């Protein structure tokens, strides 16, 4: 029996539909701390020239006032997406004065919890909601974890390709609802394969094997005791690839729960339960204390966005719509891959070779058979990911692949064979990007994580010094390269429009925040 991947490729070839493989939409979201020339976290407010962080479509903030987030629209090629990200960063960098963007996933020097300012979004009820949600994150997980930065790779197939995918699988759709249901099911198939093969990303592209000791002055001292020292200022994973994806990074382990991805109904129900089930640990924090909100509520998740996962299904919400309700109403529009570290070696935090490989990998995962995955299976997938993050460059690293212990090379080689097969249909640059990754299997010292540690030793510099050196190098490039006049003008208009939209939202509020929050929670209490 031919492999399902080969059968699907054969159908596309026979019917002249291979172009569907290349008709994709790619968007990037990149987080970057604003830091001083010495590499200290900025204490300044969001730059006025960048517009409103609440309403700007391409430049906002994440957890901290100092944590910028750059968002590209969905574009048709990785080249276009990467170029747009570079343009957005170029615009931002020229408005930072003497500050610069921190070009690493693990944060710069931190001066304790009080030195991490929580993002502010204005005086509207929506702005207060976003701020209090972040206050809740501080109480739940600590502020330091929230300063860890990454890159999100948003991926979808173009809308016009879905009749092709229906035909490939021999599925009949009699209505738009049928197509929507099929699209959501196939994206969940892809999502489960991303979880199954998720260890690929930290091994090949993990770039956070080290962190400054100052990270542990904010309540993480117990964790730091288990990490060896590279120097007086640096803790590190000797054979690891990604502290960001390790136990040190984003997780919901304080109040664990399981989210099924076997169906959209199961996924939404699990999130509904998590956002409506009290957590004893978070109840101890309190919601309203001494007249001030400490969190939106004391449930396992305050809102759906608090669910930390390496990949999430997404549907852009409309005004007043929760993410779950958007998914229920219109199905899955794209997947958000969240496991990519920021590489210090390139201004945008990633490069074209990486983006091409990820596109080929995701396309392969879409074409492969996808098994259902219960709680035990997910534990295995997550354990593989964590194992590679913590010890992926070790000869002793063993993964659980379909119940069998395998080395990383044994697990990666057949998968790369399949990805290379798919890359033949995507074009020569994609095939080259896949072939270049094979060298990292043969020699772990060619991975980005190994390169970072090697440079630190050769240059006799700490993690902070290395990240600061590259951040300054990239900042100088942006400062010294003039922006095209039309680009500068377009972003000035975008910034002004965003400020006006924030003012409109503030003027339109007709209730106090307590009532606003109560109404939100009441609406959210209804099953999506």
C-alpha distance (Angstrom), angle and dihedral (degrees) to the residues before:
residue distance angle dihedral
X1 . . .
X2 3.79 . .
X3 3.77 115.6 .
X4 3.82 112.6 -99.6
X5 3.80 90.3 -118.7
X6 3.81 90.6 55.4
X7 3.80 92.3 44.5
X8 3.78 92.2 53.0
X9 3.81 92.5 46.9
X10 3.81 90.3 47.6
X11 3.80 91.1 52.7
X12 3.80 91.9 50.7
X13 3.80 90.8 49.2
X14 3.80 95.1 46.0
X15 3.80 93.5 49.9
X16 3.81 96.7 40.8
X17 3.80 93.3 -114.6
X18 3.81 101.5 122.8
X19 3.80 89.5 114.9
X20 3.82 86.9 75.1
X21 3.81 87.7 72.7
X22 3.79 90.2 63.1
X23 3.81 98.3 41.9
X24 3.77 98.0 94.3
X25 3.79 138.9 136.3
X26 3.79 118.5 -133.1
X27 3.78 126.5 -172.8
X28 3.80 130.6 175.0
X29 3.79 132.5 -149.6
X30 3.79 113.6 -170.4
X31 3.81 125.8 -174.9
X32 3.81 121.5 -153.1
X33 3.79 132.0 172.4
X34 3.79 119.4 -130.3
X35 3.80 108.1 -128.3
X36 3.80 139.7 177.5
X37 3.82 121.0 -107.2
X38 3.82 86.5 -94.8
X39 3.78 92.3 53.8
X40 3.81 98.9 -103.7
X41 3.79 120.5 143.5
X42 3.79 111.3 -96.4
X43 3.80 117.6 -108.1
X44 3.81 92.6 -169.9
X45 3.81 123.5 107.3
X46 3.78 121.9 -104.1
X47 3.85 106.1 -69.7
X48 3.81 111.2 -95.7
X49 3.80 91.5 -140.7
X50 3.82 90.2 63.0
X51 3.79 91.7 62.3
X52 3.78 128.8 -132.5
X53 3.81 115.3 -19.6
X54 3.81 86.9 -153.1
X55 3.79 98.2 58.7
X56 3.82 109.9 15.3
X57 3.83 108.2 116.3
X58 3.82 96.8 -146.7
X59 3.83 109.0 22.2
X60 3.79 119.8 49.6
X61 3.80 139.5 131.4
X62 3.78 129.8 -103.2
X63 3.81 121.7 -158.2
X64 3.78 101.2 -28.7
X65 3.78 131.3 45.4
X66 3.81 83.7 -123.9
X67 3.82 95.4 49.9
X68 3.79 107.8 90.6
X69 3.78 120.6 -163.1
X70 3.80 122.4 -157.9
X71 3.79 117.3 -158.7
X72 3.78 126.1 -167.6
X73 3.79 122.5 -161.8
X74 3.81 116.5 -115.4
X75 3.80 108.4 -78.1
X76 3.80 133.9 -174.5
X77 3.80 101.8 -117.7
X78 3.82 136.9 32.4
X79 3.80 87.5 -122.7
X80 3.81 91.5 59.2
X81 3.81 93.4 44.7
X82 3.80 93.4 49.8
X83 3.81 92.2 45.7
X84 3.81 91.0 51.0
X85 3.79 91.2 49.9
X86 3.79 89.9 50.2
X87 3.80 90.3 50.9
X88 3.81 93.3 50.3
X89 3.80 91.3 49.0
X90 3.80 90.6 46.9
X91 3.80 90.2 54.8
X92 3.80 92.2 47.5
X93 3.80 95.2 44.7
X94 3.80 91.6 55.7
X95 3.82 90.2 56.1
X96 3.81 97.5 51.4
X97 3.79 98.8 82.5
X98 3.80 108.3 -155.3
X99 3.80 92.2 -11.4
X100 3.79 123.9 95.4
X101 3.78 141.3 -163.4
X102 3.81 115.2 -93.8
X103 3.80 105.9 -124.9
X104 3.80 101.9 -153.9
X105 3.79 138.4 73.1
X106 3.80 96.8 -125.6
X107 3.79 111.8 67.4
X108 3.77 133.4 -102.4
X109 3.80 122.6 -109.6
X110 3.80 108.8 -45.2
X111 3.81 125.7 -155.9
X112 3.79 98.4 -150.1
X113 3.79 129.5 -80.0
X114 3.79 93.3 -54.3
X115 3.80 90.0 58.6
X116 3.82 93.3 61.9
X117 3.83 108.6 81.2
X118 3.81 115.5 -152.4
X119 3.82 114.6 -128.4
X120 3.80 118.6 -92.8
X121 3.80 122.2 -153.1
X122 3.79 106.0 179.3
X123 3.80 136.9 -94.9
X124 3.81 102.6 -55.2
X125 3.79 121.7 109.3
X126 3.81 89.6 -113.2
X127 3.81 89.4 53.3
X128 3.81 92.1 50.1
X129 3.81 90.1 47.4
X130 3.81 91.6 54.3
X131 3.81 92.0 46.5
X132 3.82 95.6 48.5
X133 3.80 90.2 47.6
X134 3.81 87.2 58.4
X135 3.81 91.6 45.9
X136 3.80 85.3 56.1
X137 3.80 91.1 52.1
X138 3.79 89.3 53.7
X139 3.80 92.0 53.8
X140 3.79 92.7 44.0
X141 3.80 103.0 43.6
X142 3.79 108.1 5.1
X143 3.78 126.5 -106.3
X144 3.80 98.1 -96.1
X145 3.80 93.8 68.3
X146 3.80 88.8 54.3
X147 3.82 92.2 59.6
X148 3.81 92.5 64.3
X149 3.80 108.4 109.2
X150 3.78 133.4 -152.2
X151 3.78 145.4 162.0
X152 3.80 122.8 -105.8
X153 3.79 117.0 -151.2
X154 3.81 110.8 -155.1
X155 3.79 113.2 -157.9
X156 3.78 136.0 -176.8
X157 3.77 141.0 146.6
X158 3.79 117.3 -112.1
X159 3.79 113.9 -93.3
X160 3.80 92.9 -117.3
X161 3.82 91.3 61.1
X162 3.80 96.5 65.2
X163 3.82 95.5 85.6
X164 3.82 85.6 56.2
X165 3.82 92.5 52.4
X166 3.81 90.0 48.1
X167 3.79 89.4 53.9
X168 3.80 93.0 46.0
X169 3.80 90.4 56.8
X170 3.81 94.2 38.9
X171 3.80 92.6 -119.9
X172 3.79 122.4 152.4
X173 3.80 118.7 -142.9
X174 3.80 118.1 -169.5
X175 3.80 98.0 178.3
X176 3.78 144.7 21.6
X177 3.80 87.8 -100.2
X178 3.80 90.0 57.4
X179 3.81 90.9 52.4
X180 3.81 90.9 47.2
X181 3.81 91.5 51.0
X182 3.81 91.6 48.0
X183 3.79 91.9 48.0
X184 3.82 91.7 51.7
X185 3.80 91.7 47.2
X186 3.80 92.9 51.1
X187 3.80 92.2 47.0
X188 3.80 88.6 52.8
X189 3.81 88.5 50.6
X190 3.79 86.8 54.5
X191 3.81 91.9 45.4
X192 3.81 92.5 54.8
X193 3.80 91.3 49.7
X194 3.81 89.6 50.1
X195 3.80 87.7 54.9
X196 3.80 91.3 45.6
X197 3.80 94.4 51.0
X198 3.79 96.5 27.8
X199 3.81 92.8 118.9
X200 3.82 87.6 75.6
X201 3.81 93.1 75.8
X202 3.83 101.1 54.1
X203 3.78 92.2 43.7
X204 3.79 97.8 49.2
X205 3.82 99.1 31.6
X206 3.80 108.1 15.4
X207 3.80 108.1 133.3
X208 3.79 106.2 171.0
X209 3.82 108.1 82.9
X210 3.82 93.5 135.5
X211 3.80 141.4 41.7
X212 3.77 139.0 -173.9
X213 3.82 116.3 -98.3
X214 3.80 88.3 -124.6
X215 3.81 87.2 75.5
X216 3.79 87.8 72.1
X217 3.80 96.5 53.9
X218 3.81 88.6 81.9
X219 3.79 100.7 68.9
X220 3.81 102.3 -66.6
X221 3.81 97.3 102.8
X222 3.82 93.6 121.0
X223 3.79 90.9 57.7
X224 3.79 93.3 46.5
X225 3.80 90.7 57.5
X226 3.81 89.4 67.0
X227 3.82 94.8 52.1
X228 3.81 119.8 83.1
X229 3.80 121.0 -128.6
X230 3.77 122.4 -111.6
X231 3.81 89.8 -173.8
X232 3.79 138.4 -24.2
X233 3.82 92.3 -69.9
X234 3.83 102.9 32.6
X235 3.80 133.7 76.1
X236 3.79 115.6 -172.9
X237 3.79 150.5 168.8
X238 3.84 105.6 -113.2
X239 3.84 93.4 -152.5
X240 3.79 98.8 13.7
X241 3.79 129.6 112.3
X242 3.81 108.9 -161.8
X243 3.79 129.2 23.8
X244 3.79 85.8 177.7
X245 3.82 90.4 66.1
X246 3.81 94.1 39.7
X247 3.79 128.1 88.4
X248 3.79 86.1 -79.0
X249 3.81 93.1 66.4
X250 3.78 136.4 64.7
X251 3.80 115.1 -34.6
X252 3.81 143.2 140.6
X253 3.81 93.4 -136.6
X254 3.82 95.2 126.3
X255 3.78 89.1 71.0
X256 3.82 105.8 13.6
X257 3.79 124.2 -159.4
X258 3.79 137.4 162.9
X259 3.80 125.9 -115.6
X260 3.79 115.6 -163.2
X261 3.79 118.5 -144.6
X262 3.80 96.4 -172.9
X263 3.80 91.4 103.4
X264 3.77 137.5 2.3
X265 3.82 90.3 -116.3
X266 3.81 90.9 54.2
X267 3.80 91.8 46.5
X268 3.80 93.7 50.2
X269 3.80 93.3 44.6
X270 3.81 91.4 52.9
X271 3.80 91.4 51.1
X272 3.80 90.3 46.3
X273 3.79 90.3 53.9
X274 3.80 92.4 47.5
X275 3.81 92.7 50.6
X276 3.83 92.6 47.8
X277 3.82 103.5 38.5
X278 3.82 116.5 89.8
X279 3.81 117.3 -126.0
X280 3.81 115.7 -145.7
X281 3.80 91.6 -146.1
X282 3.79 92.3 55.1
X283 3.80 93.9 40.9
X284 3.80 86.6 64.8
X285 3.81 88.6 59.9
X286 3.79 91.2 60.1
X287 3.78 127.8 -140.2
X288 3.81 104.4 -126.3
X289 3.81 111.8 23.0
X290 3.81 123.7 173.5
X291 3.80 90.2 -13.5
X292 3.82 95.5 -53.2
X293 3.81 131.1 100.1
X294 3.78 115.9 -114.2
X295 3.80 93.6 -179.6
X296 3.79 139.3 -11.1
X297 3.81 91.8 -106.4
X298 3.80 139.8 -26.5
X299 3.80 97.6 -108.5
X300 3.82 126.1 124.5
X301 3.81 86.6 -96.3
X302 3.79 122.9 20.2
X303 3.80 89.2 -153.0
X304 3.82 134.9 -11.6
X305 3.81 92.6 -93.1
X306 3.81 89.5 69.5
X307 3.81 90.0 70.3
X308 3.80 103.6 106.9
X309 3.78 112.2 -153.9
X310 3.78 136.6 148.2
X311 3.81 89.3 -119.6
X312 3.81 133.6 18.6
X313 3.81 134.2 -173.2
X314 3.79 112.0 -122.9
X315 3.78 141.6 -165.1
X316 3.83 116.8 176.6
X317 3.82 105.6 -111.5
X318 3.76 121.7 -130.8
X319 3.83 122.7 -132.9
X320 3.80 111.0 -54.1
X321 3.81 92.9 3.4
X322 3.82 124.1 127.6
X323 3.82 118.3 -134.3
X324 3.82 90.5 -111.5
X325 3.78 93.5 51.8
X326 3.81 90.2 48.8
X327 3.81 89.5 53.5
X328 3.80 91.7 47.2
X329 3.80 93.7 49.2
X330 3.80 101.2 42.0
X331 3.80 107.0 13.0
X332 3.79 127.9 -130.0
X333 3.80 114.6 -29.4
X334 3.80 99.5 177.9
X335 3.80 144.4 -17.7
X336 3.79 124.0 -111.0
X337 3.81 112.9 -144.8
X338 3.81 106.1 -157.2
X339 3.81 104.4 176.5
X340 3.80 101.5 87.2
X341 3.81 116.1 113.4
X342 3.78 124.1 -143.4
X343 3.80 108.7 -104.0
X344 3.82 113.7 -143.0
X345 3.79 91.1 -152.1
X346 3.81 97.8 74.6
X347 3.83 130.2 45.7
X348 3.80 94.4 -124.0
X349 3.79 93.9 47.1
X350 3.80 92.1 -115.1
X351 3.78 138.1 44.7
X352 3.78 140.7 -136.9
X353 3.79 94.9 -100.4
X354 3.81 90.2 56.2
X355 3.79 92.8 46.7
X356 3.80 92.9 49.6
X357 3.77 91.6 49.7
X358 3.80 92.1 49.4
X359 3.80 90.6 50.3
X360 3.82 90.3 51.2
X361 3.82 91.1 45.8
X362 3.81 93.1 49.4
X363 3.79 91.9 46.7
X364 3.81 89.5 51.0
X365 3.80 91.4 48.9
X366 3.81 88.1 51.8
X367 3.81 92.1 54.0
X368 3.81 97.0 43.2
X369 3.80 123.9 89.6
X370 3.80 111.1 -92.0
X371 3.80 122.2 -149.2
X372 3.78 123.7 -152.9
X373 3.80 112.3 -104.0
X374 3.78 125.7 -147.1
X375 3.77 128.4 -172.7
X376 3.82 95.3 -76.9
X377 3.79 93.1 48.7
X378 3.79 91.1 50.4
X379 3.79 89.8 51.6
X380 3.81 88.2 56.9
X381 3.81 92.9 47.8
X382 3.81 91.9 47.7
X383 3.80 91.2 46.2
X384 3.81 90.7 53.6
X385 3.80 90.5 50.6
X386 3.80 93.7 47.6
X387 3.80 91.5 45.1
X388 3.79 93.1 54.7
X389 3.81 91.2 44.0
X390 3.81 91.3 53.5
X391 3.81 102.6 33.8
X392 3.81 109.6 2.2
X393 3.81 97.1 132.6
X394 3.79 93.3 54.6
X395 3.81 121.1 106.2
X396 3.79 86.1 -136.0
X397 3.81 95.4 58.7
X398 3.81 108.1 123.5
X399 3.81 125.9 -174.0
X400 3.79 130.2 -160.6
X401 3.81 105.0 -123.9
X402 3.81 112.9 179.3
X403 3.78 90.4 -29.5
X404 3.80 95.4 -48.7
X405 3.82 125.9 107.2
X406 3.80 110.6 -120.8
X407 3.75 136.9 171.6
X408 3.77 118.0 -116.9
X409 3.80 90.4 -104.6
X410 3.80 91.2 51.8
X411 3.80 90.4 50.1
X412 3.80 97.4 42.8
X413 3.80 103.1 41.3
X414 3.84 99.2 66.5
X415 3.80 90.4 42.1
X416 3.81 91.2 52.7
X417 3.81 88.3 49.7
X418 3.80 88.9 58.3
X419 3.81 93.2 44.3
X420 3.80 90.2 50.8
X421 3.81 89.6 51.3
X422 3.80 89.5 55.9
X423 3.80 92.9 43.0
X424 3.81 88.8 61.9
X425 3.81 86.6 70.8
X426 3.81 93.9 45.0
X427 3.80 95.9 55.1
X428 3.80 143.1 -95.9
X429 3.85 96.6 -69.2
X430 3.81 89.2 57.5
X431 3.77 92.9 47.8
X432 3.80 89.6 50.4
X433 3.80 91.4 50.6
X434 3.82 90.6 53.0
X435 3.81 93.6 46.7
X436 3.79 91.6 51.3
X437 3.79 90.3 58.3
X438 3.80 91.4 60.9
X439 3.78 89.6 71.3
X440 3.80 89.3 63.0
X441 3.81 89.6 59.7
X442 3.78 92.6 52.8
X443 3.79 93.0 43.0
X444 3.84 118.2 25.3
X445 3.81 88.7 -171.5
X446 3.82 88.3 75.4
X447 3.83 92.4 63.7
X448 3.84 118.6 105.2
X449 3.81 91.7 -114.3
X450 3.81 91.6 55.0
X451 3.79 91.4 45.6
X452 3.82 90.7 54.7
X453 3.80 93.4 52.2
X454 3.80 92.0 43.5
X455 3.81 92.2 52.6
X456 3.80 91.1 48.3
X457 3.79 90.8 54.3
X458 3.80 95.2 42.6
X459 3.80 93.5 46.3
X460 3.81 91.9 38.3
X461 3.78 89.7 -130.7
X462 3.79 134.5 136.2
X463 3.78 124.5 -116.9
X464 3.78 87.9 -101.1
X465 3.80 91.9 52.4
X466 3.81 92.7 48.8
X467 3.81 93.7 48.7
X468 3.79 90.9 44.7
X469 3.81 91.4 51.1
X470 3.79 93.8 52.6
X471 3.81 93.3 40.9
X472 3.81 90.7 55.3
X473 3.79 91.1 46.5
X474 3.80 92.3 53.7
X475 3.82 92.7 41.6
X476 3.81 90.2 54.7
X477 3.80 90.0 51.5
X478 3.79 91.7 54.3
X479 3.82 94.2 43.8
X480 3.78 94.0 48.7
X481 3.81 96.6 46.2
X482 3.82 113.2 78.9
X483 3.79 117.7 -131.2
X484 3.81 116.9 -124.0
X485 3.80 109.9 -102.2
X486 3.80 93.9 -121.3
X487 3.82 92.0 51.7
X488 3.79 92.5 49.4
X489 3.80 90.6 48.2
X490 3.79 93.5 48.5
X491 3.79 92.6 52.8
X492 3.80 92.8 45.1
X493 3.80 87.9 55.1
X494 3.81 90.8 46.5
X495 3.81 90.9 51.3
X496 3.80 93.7 49.4
X497 3.80 92.2 46.4
X498 3.81 90.2 51.3
X499 3.82 91.6 51.9
X500 3.78 90.2 50.9
X501 3.81 91.1 48.8
X502 3.81 90.8 51.8
X503 3.81 89.6 52.0
X504 3.80 90.6 49.0
X505 3.80 91.2 52.6
X506 3.78 91.7 49.5
X507 3.81 92.1 49.3
X508 3.81 92.5 47.5
X509 3.83 96.5 57.5
X510 3.78 109.9 115.7
X511 3.82 101.4 176.9
X512 3.78 139.3 46.6
X513 3.77 119.8 -99.1
X514 3.81 96.0 -105.4
X515 3.81 90.2 58.9
X516 3.81 91.3 42.6
X517 3.80 91.6 54.2
X518 3.80 92.7 44.6
X519 3.80 90.6 52.9
X520 3.80 91.8 47.3
X521 3.80 91.9 51.3
X522 3.81 91.1 46.6
X523 3.81 91.3 51.4
X524 3.79 91.3 45.9
X525 3.81 90.2 51.0
X526 3.79 88.9 69.6
X527 3.78 113.5 88.9
X528 3.82 108.5 -103.7
